[in-house]
Amino acid sequence: MSNQLTLVVFSRAKPGMEEELGKRLLALVEPSRAEEGCISYDMHQSKDDPAVWMAYENWRSEEDLTLHFEQPYLRAFADSKDEILAEPLDVRKFSLKS
């Protein structure tokens, strides 16, 4: 059985912060993809509501995801998220079943 983990994270920008949130989220893509445990890491913006962004991530294991959360660039985003987010991040974890 695979230990692969999928993470889907929804974020909503404060009014007027849509572009800034996108800039900060997109800055996480390349360093996240470079992590050893990262299978894929993609950022999406809602076509219906430009304030809503979604990260779709696949990780080898829960351990790899834990290491991801400890990375300095992710900690820096977390430390400043209240400046730009209208509500808490909506983080959902899924297991691969096939």
Backbone as XML, in Angstrom:
<?xml version="1.0"?>
<chain id="A" units="angstrom">
  <residue number="1" name="MET">
    <atom name="N" x="0.840" y="-1.183" z="0.000"/>
    <atom name="CA" x="0.000" y="0.000" z="0.000"/>
    <atom name="C" x="0.888" y="1.251" z="0.000"/>
  </residue>
  <residue number="2" name="SER">
    <atom name="N" x="0.466" y="2.235" z="-0.752"/>
    <atom name="CA" x="1.216" y="3.475" z="-0.867"/>
    <atom name="C" x="1.019" y="4.356" z="0.368"/>
  </residue>
  <residue number="3" name="ASN">
    <atom name="N" x="2.079" y="5.047" z="0.746"/>
    <atom name="CA" x="1.995" y="6.035" z="1.819"/>
    <atom name="C" x="1.772" y="7.430" z="1.258"/>
  </residue>
  <residue number="4" name="GLN">
    <atom name="N" x="1.607" y="7.495" z="-0.084"/>
    <atom name="CA" x="1.470" y="8.795" z="-0.731"/>
    <atom name="C" x="0.323" y="9.586" z="-0.125"/>
  </residue>
  <residue number="5" name="LEU">
    <atom name="N" x="0.565" y="10.880" z="0.035"/>
    <atom name="CA" x="-0.390" y="11.772" z="0.663"/>
    <atom name="C" x="-0.664" y="12.935" z="-0.282"/>
  </residue>
  <residue number="6" name="THR">
    <atom name="N" x="-1.932" y="13.257" z="-0.441"/>
    <atom name="CA" x="-2.322" y="14.420" z="-1.240"/>
    <atom name="C" x="-2.855" y="15.481" z="-0.298"/>
  </residue>
  <residue number="7" name="LEU">
    <atom name="N" x="-2.417" y="16.694" z="-0.527"/>
    <atom name="CA" x="-2.865" y="17.827" z="0.263"/>
    <atom name="C" x="-3.549" y="18.812" z="-0.683"/>
  </residue>
  <residue number="8" name="VAL">
    <atom name="N" x="-4.739" y="19.249" z="-0.301"/>
    <atom name="CA" x="-5.450" y="20.288" z="-1.037"/>
    <atom name="C" x="-5.674" y="21.419" z="-0.037"/>
  </residue>
  <residue number="9" name="VAL">
    <atom name="N" x="-5.141" y="22.593" z="-0.380"/>
    <atom name="CA" x="-5.191" y="23.728" z="0.543"/>
    <atom name="C" x="-5.875" y="24.901" z="-0.154"/>
  </residue>
  <residue number="10" name="PHE">
    <atom name="N" x="-6.955" y="25.380" z="0.445"/>
    <atom name="CA" x="-7.674" y="26.538" z="-0.086"/>
    <atom name="C" x="-7.322" y="27.760" z="0.750"/>
  </residue>
  <residue number="11" name="SER">
    <atom name="N" x="-7.091" y="28.879" z="0.072"/>
    <atom name="CA" x="-6.825" y="30.126" z="0.774"/>
    <atom name="C" x="-7.619" y="31.249" z="0.115"/>
  </residue>
  <residue number="12" name="ARG">
    <atom name="N" x="-8.055" y="32.193" z="0.926"/>
    <atom name="CA" x="-8.829" y="33.341" z="0.434"/>
    <atom name="C" x="-8.120" y="34.624" z="0.851"/>
  </residue>
  <residue number="13" name="ALA">
    <atom name="N" x="-7.856" y="35.465" z="-0.133"/>
    <atom name="CA" x="-7.188" y="36.737" z="0.119"/>
    <atom name="C" x="-8.151" y="37.757" z="0.710"/>
  </residue>
  <residue number="14" name="LYS">
    <atom name="N" x="-7.605" y="38.639" z="1.523"/>
    <atom name="CA" x="-8.372" y="39.797" z="1.965"/>
    <atom name="C" x="-8.674" y="40.652" z="0.733"/>
  </residue>
  <residue number="15" name="PRO">
    <atom name="N" x="-9.755" y="41.427" z="0.763"/>
    <atom name="CA" x="-10.061" y="42.302" z="-0.368"/>
    <atom name="C" x="-8.868" y="43.187" z="-0.721"/>
  </residue>
  <residue number="16" name="GLY">
    <atom name="N" x="-8.532" y="43.219" z="-1.996"/>
    <atom name="CA" x="-7.409" y="44.010" z="-2.473"/>
    <atom name="C" x="-6.066" y="43.319" z="-2.370"/>
  </residue>
  <residue number="17" name="MET">
    <atom name="N" x="-6.023" y="42.127" z="-1.759"/>
    <atom name="CA" x="-4.758" y="41.400" z="-1.564"/>
    <atom name="C" x="-4.640" y="40.183" z="-2.482"/>
  </residue>
  <residue number="18" name="GLU">
    <atom name="N" x="-5.544" y="40.045" z="-3.455"/>
    <atom name="CA" x="-5.566" y="38.866" z="-4.323"/>
    <atom name="C" x="-4.226" y="38.663" z="-5.045"/>
  </residue>
  <residue number="19" name="GLU">
    <atom name="N" x="-3.713" y="39.752" z="-5.606"/>
    <atom name="CA" x="-2.454" y="39.657" z="-6.354"/>
    <atom name="C" x="-1.281" y="39.355" z="-5.428"/>
  </residue>
  <residue number="20" name="GLU">
    <atom name="N" x="-1.253" y="39.969" z="-4.268"/>
    <atom name="CA" x="-0.170" y="39.739" z="-3.304"/>
    <atom name="C" x="-0.188" y="38.301" z="-2.797"/>
  </residue>
  <residue number="21" name="LEU">
    <atom name="N" x="-1.385" y="37.781" z="-2.510"/>
    <atom name="CA" x="-1.469" y="36.380" z="-2.073"/>
    <atom name="C" x="-0.951" y="35.467" z="-3.174"/>
  </residue>
  <residue number="22" name="GLY">
    <atom name="N" x="-1.376" y="35.719" z="-4.397"/>
    <atom name="CA" x="-0.902" y="34.902" z="-5.520"/>
    <atom name="C" x="0.606" y="34.942" z="-5.652"/>
  </residue>
  <residue number="23" name="LYS">
    <atom name="N" x="1.191" y="36.122" z="-5.520"/>
    <atom name="CA" x="2.644" y="36.270" z="-5.621"/>
    <atom name="C" x="3.339" y="35.435" z="-4.540"/>
  </residue>
  <residue number="24" name="ARG">
    <atom name="N" x="2.837" y="35.524" z="-3.318"/>
    <atom name="CA" x="3.458" y="34.783" z="-2.213"/>
    <atom name="C" x="3.279" y="33.271" z="-2.369"/>
  </residue>
  <residue number="25" name="LEU">
    <atom name="N" x="2.099" y="32.848" z="-2.816"/>
    <atom name="CA" x="1.861" y="31.412" z="-3.004"/>
    <atom name="C" x="2.702" y="30.861" z="-4.145"/>
  </residue>
  <residue number="26" name="LEU">
    <atom name="N" x="2.771" y="31.598" z="-5.241"/>
    <atom name="CA" x="3.559" y="31.133" z="-6.386"/>
    <atom name="C" x="5.041" y="31.042" z="-6.048"/>
  </residue>
  <residue number="27" name="ALA">
    <atom name="N" x="5.505" y="31.858" z="-5.105"/>
    <atom name="CA" x="6.904" y="31.798" z="-4.674"/>
    <atom name="C" x="7.218" y="30.502" z="-3.923"/>
  </residue>
  <residue number="28" name="LEU">
    <atom name="N" x="6.188" y="29.793" z="-3.466"/>
    <atom name="CA" x="6.391" y="28.524" z="-2.742"/>
    <atom name="C" x="6.552" y="27.337" z="-3.685"/>
  </residue>
  <residue number="29" name="VAL">
    <atom name="N" x="6.138" y="27.493" z="-4.938"/>
    <atom name="CA" x="6.058" y="26.355" z="-5.862"/>
    <atom name="C" x="7.428" y="25.731" z="-6.139"/>
  </residue>
  <residue number="30" name="GLU">
    <atom name="N" x="8.369" y="26.508" z="-6.648"/>
    <atom name="CA" x="9.659" y="25.927" z="-7.045"/>
    <atom name="C" x="10.431" y="25.316" z="-5.883"/>
  </residue>
  <residue number="31" name="PRO">
    <atom name="N" x="10.568" y="26.015" z="-4.737"/>
    <atom name="CA" x="11.298" y="25.370" z="-3.637"/>
    <atom name="C" x="10.583" y="24.115" z="-3.116"/>
  </residue>
  <residue number="32" name="SER">
    <atom name="N" x="9.260" y="24.112" z="-3.151"/>
    <atom name="CA" x="8.522" y="22.928" z="-2.705"/>
    <atom name="C" x="8.768" y="21.764" z="-3.655"/>
  </residue>
  <residue number="33" name="ARG">
    <atom name="N" x="8.721" y="22.043" z="-4.952"/>
    <atom name="CA" x="8.974" y="20.989" z="-5.941"/>
    <atom name="C" x="10.373" y="20.413" z="-5.828"/>
  </residue>
  <residue number="34" name="ALA">
    <atom name="N" x="11.311" y="21.210" z="-5.332"/>
    <atom name="CA" x="12.698" y="20.758" z="-5.201"/>
    <atom name="C" x="12.911" y="19.845" z="-3.989"/>
  </residue>
  <residue number="35" name="GLU">
    <atom name="N" x="11.939" y="19.802" z="-3.082"/>
    <atom name="CA" x="12.079" y="18.941" z="-1.905"/>
    <atom name="C" x="12.039" y="17.479" z="-2.329"/>
  </residue>
  <residue number="36" name="GLU">
    <atom name="N" x="12.863" y="16.678" z="-1.671"/>
    <atom name="CA" x="13.014" y="15.264" z="-2.033"/>
    <atom name="C" x="11.690" y="14.503" z="-2.003"/>
  </residue>
  <residue number="37" name="GLY">
    <atom name="N" x="10.832" y="14.786" z="-1.025"/>
    <atom name="CA" x="9.596" y="14.032" z="-0.874"/>
    <atom name="C" x="8.430" y="14.530" z="-1.711"/>
  </residue>
  <residue number="38" name="CYS">
    <atom name="N" x="8.640" y="15.610" z="-2.467"/>
    <atom name="CA" x="7.561" y="16.190" z="-3.252"/>
    <atom name="C" x="7.381" y="15.441" z="-4.569"/>
  </residue>
  <residue number="39" name="ILE">
    <atom name="N" x="6.181" y="14.965" z="-4.820"/>
    <atom name="CA" x="5.836" y="14.318" z="-6.094"/>
    <atom name="C" x="5.330" y="15.381" z="-7.064"/>
  </residue>
  <residue number="40" name="SER">
    <atom name="N" x="4.445" y="16.235" z="-6.593"/>
    <atom name="CA" x="3.955" y="17.346" z="-7.410"/>
    <atom name="C" x="3.443" y="18.448" z="-6.491"/>
  </residue>
  <residue number="41" name="TYR">
    <atom name="N" x="3.463" y="19.672" z="-7.025"/>
    <atom name="CA" x="3.052" y="20.836" z="-6.238"/>
    <atom name="C" x="2.568" y="21.880" z="-7.228"/>
  </residue>
  <residue number="42" name="ASP">
    <atom name="N" x="1.274" y="22.109" z="-7.258"/>
    <atom name="CA" x="0.691" y="23.018" z="-8.241"/>
    <atom name="C" x="-0.220" y="24.024" z="-7.555"/>
  </residue>
  <residue number="43" name="MET">
    <atom name="N" x="-0.200" y="25.253" z="-8.070"/>
    <atom name="CA" x="-1.003" y="26.330" z="-7.513"/>
    <atom name="C" x="-2.053" y="26.739" z="-8.540"/>
  </residue>
  <residue number="44" name="HIS">
    <atom name="N" x="-3.282" y="26.929" z="-8.073"/>
    <atom name="CA" x="-4.400" y="27.281" z="-8.949"/>
    <atom name="C" x="-5.133" y="28.485" z="-8.375"/>
  </residue>
  <residue number="45" name="GLN">
    <atom name="N" x="-5.679" y="29.318" z="-9.274"/>
    <atom name="CA" x="-6.521" y="30.439" z="-8.868"/>
    <atom name="C" x="-7.925" y="30.182" z="-9.402"/>
  </residue>
  <residue number="46" name="SER">
    <atom name="N" x="-8.930" y="30.424" z="-8.570"/>
    <atom name="CA" x="-10.319" y="30.206" z="-8.965"/>
    <atom name="C" x="-10.691" y="31.070" z="-10.164"/>
  </residue>
  <residue number="47" name="LYS">
    <atom name="N" x="-11.384" y="30.475" z="-11.111"/>
    <atom name="CA" x="-11.883" y="31.219" z="-12.266"/>
    <atom name="C" x="-13.108" y="32.043" z="-11.882"/>
  </residue>
  <residue number="48" name="ASP">
    <atom name="N" x="-13.796" y="31.640" z="-10.829"/>
    <atom name="CA" x="-15.014" y="32.328" z="-10.398"/>
    <atom name="C" x="-14.771" y="33.422" z="-9.370"/>
  </residue>
  <residue number="49" name="ASP">
    <atom name="N" x="-13.707" y="33.261" z="-8.573"/>
    <atom name="CA" x="-13.426" y="34.210" z="-7.502"/>
    <atom name="C" x="-11.912" y="34.381" z="-7.390"/>
  </residue>
  <residue number="50" name="PRO">
    <atom name="N" x="-11.361" y="35.469" z="-7.923"/>
    <atom name="CA" x="-9.904" y="35.636" z="-7.935"/>
    <atom name="C" x="-9.263" y="35.717" z="-6.552"/>
  </residue>
  <residue number="51" name="ALA">
    <atom name="N" x="-10.057" y="35.849" z="-5.500"/>
    <atom name="CA" x="-9.508" y="35.871" z="-4.145"/>
    <atom name="C" x="-9.176" y="34.470" z="-3.640"/>
  </residue>
  <residue number="52" name="VAL">
    <atom name="N" x="-9.681" y="33.442" z="-4.322"/>
    <atom name="CA" x="-9.505" y="32.061" z="-3.861"/>
    <atom name="C" x="-8.392" y="31.366" z="-4.648"/>
  </residue>
  <residue number="53" name="TRP">
    <atom name="N" x="-7.466" y="30.793" z="-3.896"/>
    <atom name="CA" x="-6.339" y="30.035" z="-4.455"/>
    <atom name="C" x="-6.382" y="28.622" z="-3.875"/>
  </residue>
  <residue number="54" name="MET">
    <atom name="N" x="-5.862" y="27.667" z="-4.651"/>
    <atom name="CA" x="-5.809" y="26.288" z="-4.198"/>
    <atom name="C" x="-4.441" y="25.704" z="-4.524"/>
  </residue>
  <residue number="55" name="ALA">
    <atom name="N" x="-3.830" y="25.113" z="-3.520"/>
    <atom name="CA" x="-2.603" y="24.344" z="-3.728"/>
    <atom name="C" x="-2.995" y="22.876" z="-3.804"/>
  </residue>
  <residue number="56" name="TYR">
    <atom name="N" x="-2.469" y="22.175" z="-4.813"/>
    <atom name="CA" x="-2.686" y="20.736" z="-4.962"/>
    <atom name="C" x="-1.308" y="20.091" z="-4.898"/>
  </residue>
  <residue number="57" name="GLU">
    <atom name="N" x="-1.082" y="19.336" z="-3.836"/>
    <atom name="CA" x="0.244" y="18.794" z="-3.559"/>
    <atom name="C" x="0.188" y="17.279" z="-3.369"/>
  </residue>
  <residue number="58" name="ASN">
    <atom name="N" x="1.216" y="16.597" z="-3.843"/>
    <atom name="CA" x="1.366" y="15.166" z="-3.593"/>
    <atom name="C" x="2.731" y="14.924" z="-2.979"/>
  </residue>
  <residue number="59" name="TRP">
    <atom name="N" x="2.723" y="14.195" z="-1.867"/>
    <atom name="CA" x="3.936" y="13.913" z="-1.100"/>
    <atom name="C" x="4.105" y="12.409" z="-0.950"/>
  </residue>
  <residue number="60" name="ARG">
    <atom name="N" x="5.366" y="11.966" z="-0.876"/>
    <atom name="CA" x="5.656" y="10.529" z="-0.725"/>
    <atom name="C" x="5.075" y="9.959" z="0.551"/>
  </residue>
  <residue number="61" name="SER">
    <atom name="N" x="5.107" y="10.769" z="1.629"/>
    <atom name="CA" x="4.686" y="10.250" z="2.931"/>
    <atom name="C" x="4.339" y="11.404" z="3.870"/>
  </residue>
  <residue number="62" name="GLU">
    <atom name="N" x="3.740" y="11.043" z="4.969"/>
    <atom name="CA" x="3.431" y="12.011" z="6.035"/>
    <atom name="C" x="4.724" y="12.638" z="6.558"/>
  </residue>
  <residue number="63" name="GLU">
    <atom name="N" x="5.790" y="11.842" z="6.645"/>
    <atom name="CA" x="7.073" y="12.346" z="7.128"/>
    <atom name="C" x="7.606" y="13.434" z="6.202"/>
  </residue>
  <residue number="64" name="ASP">
    <atom name="N" x="7.471" y="13.219" z="4.881"/>
    <atom name="CA" x="7.935" y="14.223" z="3.922"/>
    <atom name="C" x="7.124" y="15.512" z="4.056"/>
  </residue>
  <residue number="65" name="LEU">
    <atom name="N" x="5.843" y="15.383" z="4.307"/>
    <atom name="CA" x="4.996" y="16.560" z="4.491"/>
    <atom name="C" x="5.396" y="17.313" z="5.765"/>
  </residue>
  <residue number="66" name="THR">
    <atom name="N" x="5.706" y="16.575" z="6.823"/>
    <atom name="CA" x="6.158" y="17.194" z="8.072"/>
    <atom name="C" x="7.434" y="17.996" z="7.831"/>
  </residue>
  <residue number="67" name="LEU">
    <atom name="N" x="8.370" y="17.435" z="7.073"/>
    <atom name="CA" x="9.614" y="18.148" z="6.743"/>
    <atom name="C" x="9.307" y="19.393" z="5.920"/>
  </residue>
  <residue number="68" name="HIS">
    <atom name="N" x="8.344" y="19.292" z="5.019"/>
    <atom name="CA" x="7.944" y="20.433" z="4.189"/>
    <atom name="C" x="7.490" y="21.599" z="5.070"/>
  </residue>
  <residue number="69" name="PHE">
    <atom name="N" x="6.671" y="21.305" z="6.063"/>
    <atom name="CA" x="6.142" y="22.350" z="6.937"/>
    <atom name="C" x="7.240" y="23.027" z="7.761"/>
  </residue>
  <residue number="70" name="GLU">
    <atom name="N" x="8.408" y="22.385" z="7.881"/>
    <atom name="CA" x="9.512" y="22.942" z="8.653"/>
    <atom name="C" x="10.448" y="23.810" z="7.814"/>
  </residue>
  <residue number="71" name="GLN">
    <atom name="N" x="10.237" y="23.856" z="6.496"/>
    <atom name="CA" x="11.120" y="24.628" z="5.622"/>
    <atom name="C" x="11.009" y="26.122" z="5.927"/>
  </residue>
  <residue number="72" name="PRO">
    <atom name="N" x="12.141" y="26.838" z="5.890"/>
    <atom name="CA" x="12.132" y="28.276" z="6.226"/>
    <atom name="C" x="11.169" y="29.095" z="5.365"/>
  </residue>
  <residue number="73" name="TYR">
    <atom name="N" x="11.072" y="28.793" z="4.082"/>
    <atom name="CA" x="10.185" y="29.587" z="3.213"/>
    <atom name="C" x="8.716" y="29.356" z="3.556"/>
  </residue>
  <residue number="74" name="LEU">
    <atom name="N" x="8.371" y="28.163" z="4.011"/>
    <atom name="CA" x="6.988" y="27.905" z="4.398"/>
    <atom name="C" x="6.682" y="28.533" z="5.763"/>
  </residue>
  <residue number="75" name="ARG">
    <atom name="N" x="7.658" y="28.488" z="6.648"/>
    <atom name="CA" x="7.495" y="29.142" z="7.956"/>
    <atom name="C" x="7.319" y="30.650" z="7.774"/>
  </residue>
  <residue number="76" name="ALA">
    <atom name="N" x="8.074" y="31.243" z="6.846"/>
    <atom name="CA" x="7.977" y="32.685" z="6.590"/>
    <atom name="C" x="6.585" y="33.028" z="6.059"/>
  </residue>
  <residue number="77" name="PHE">
    <atom name="N" x="6.052" y="32.175" z="5.182"/>
    <atom name="CA" x="4.693" y="32.403" z="4.678"/>
    <atom name="C" x="3.696" y="32.315" z="5.836"/>
  </residue>
  <residue number="78" name="ALA">
    <atom name="N" x="3.837" y="31.289" z="6.657"/>
    <atom name="CA" x="2.917" y="31.097" z="7.785"/>
    <atom name="C" x="2.972" y="32.280" z="8.757"/>
  </residue>
  <residue number="79" name="ASP">
    <atom name="N" x="4.162" y="32.807" z="8.980"/>
    <atom name="CA" x="4.323" y="33.920" z="9.926"/>
    <atom name="C" x="3.645" y="35.198" z="9.442"/>
  </residue>
  <residue number="80" name="SER">
    <atom name="N" x="3.497" y="35.355" z="8.122"/>
    <atom name="CA" x="2.940" y="36.598" z="7.586"/>
    <atom name="C" x="1.550" y="36.413" z="6.971"/>
  </residue>
  <residue number="81" name="LYS">
    <atom name="N" x="0.989" y="35.218" z="7.088"/>
    <atom name="CA" x="-0.272" y="34.923" z="6.392"/>
    <atom name="C" x="-1.446" y="35.784" z="6.860"/>
  </residue>
  <residue number="82" name="ASP">
    <atom name="N" x="-1.442" y="36.200" z="8.114"/>
    <atom name="CA" x="-2.563" y="36.985" z="8.626"/>
    <atom name="C" x="-2.666" y="38.361" z="7.958"/>
  </residue>
  <residue number="83" name="GLU">
    <atom name="N" x="-1.561" y="38.821" z="7.360"/>
    <atom name="CA" x="-1.576" y="40.098" z="6.646"/>
    <atom name="C" x="-2.450" y="40.030" z="5.388"/>
  </residue>
  <residue number="84" name="ILE">
    <atom name="N" x="-2.525" y="38.848" z="4.789"/>
    <atom name="CA" x="-3.143" y="38.732" z="3.459"/>
    <atom name="C" x="-4.344" y="37.795" z="3.392"/>
  </residue>
  <residue number="85" name="LEU">
    <atom name="N" x="-4.504" y="36.910" z="4.374"/>
    <atom name="CA" x="-5.604" y="35.945" z="4.322"/>
    <atom name="C" x="-6.853" y="36.485" z="5.013"/>
  </residue>
  <residue number="86" name="ALA">
    <atom name="N" x="-7.996" y="36.290" z="4.370"/>
    <atom name="CA" x="-9.279" y="36.731" z="4.923"/>
    <atom name="C" x="-9.811" y="35.748" z="5.955"/>
  </residue>
  <residue number="87" name="GLU">
    <atom name="N" x="-9.330" y="34.507" z="5.903"/>
    <atom name="CA" x="-9.804" y="33.448" z="6.804"/>
    <atom name="C" x="-8.694" y="32.413" z="6.935"/>
  </residue>
  <residue number="88" name="PRO">
    <atom name="N" x="-8.781" y="31.522" z="7.920"/>
    <atom name="CA" x="-7.744" y="30.491" z="8.071"/>
    <atom name="C" x="-7.653" y="29.609" z="6.832"/>
  </residue>
  <residue number="89" name="LEU">
    <atom name="N" x="-6.461" y="29.068" z="6.603"/>
    <atom name="CA" x="-6.271" y="28.122" z="5.504"/>
    <atom name="C" x="-7.180" y="26.914" z="5.710"/>
  </residue>
  <residue number="90" name="ASP">
    <atom name="N" x="-7.737" y="26.414" z="4.627"/>
    <atom name="CA" x="-8.566" y="25.200" z="4.652"/>
    <atom name="C" x="-7.697" y="24.078" z="4.100"/>
  </residue>
  <residue number="91" name="VAL">
    <atom name="N" x="-7.128" y="23.269" z="5.000"/>
    <atom name="CA" x="-6.177" y="22.221" z="4.634"/>
    <atom name="C" x="-6.865" y="20.866" z="4.712"/>
  </residue>
  <residue number="92" name="ARG">
    <atom name="N" x="-6.825" y="20.133" z="3.605"/>
    <atom name="CA" x="-7.447" y="18.803" z="3.559"/>
    <atom name="C" x="-6.428" y="17.773" z="3.082"/>
  </residue>
  <residue number="93" name="LYS">
    <atom name="N" x="-6.336" y="16.669" z="3.825"/>
    <atom name="CA" x="-5.400" y="15.592" z="3.494"/>
    <atom name="C" x="-6.171" y="14.399" z="2.928"/>
  </residue>
  <residue number="94" name="PHE">
    <atom name="N" x="-5.572" y="13.782" z="1.917"/>
    <atom name="CA" x="-6.170" y="12.604" z="1.284"/>
    <atom name="C" x="-5.115" y="11.513" z="1.142"/>
  </residue>
  <residue number="95" name="SER">
    <atom name="N" x="-5.572" y="10.250" z="1.214"/>
    <atom name="CA" x="-4.717" y="9.099" z="0.972"/>
    <atom name="C" x="-4.990" y="8.586" z="-0.435"/>
  </residue>
  <residue number="96" name="LEU">
    <atom name="N" x="-3.937" y="8.127" z="-1.102"/>
    <atom name="CA" x="-4.079" y="7.558" z="-2.439"/>
    <atom name="C" x="-4.669" y="6.158" z="-2.319"/>
  </residue>
  <residue number="97" name="LYS">
    <atom name="N" x="-5.755" y="5.911" z="-3.027"/>
    <atom name="CA" x="-6.403" y="4.592" z="-3.035"/>
    <atom name="C" x="-6.497" y="4.145" z="-4.494"/>
  </residue>
  <residue number="98" name="SER">
    <atom name="N" x="-5.799" y="3.078" z="-4.815"/>
    <atom name="CA" x="-5.889" y="2.568" z="-6.192"/>
    <atom name="C" x="-5.529" y="1.103" z="-6.240"/>
  </residue>
</chain>
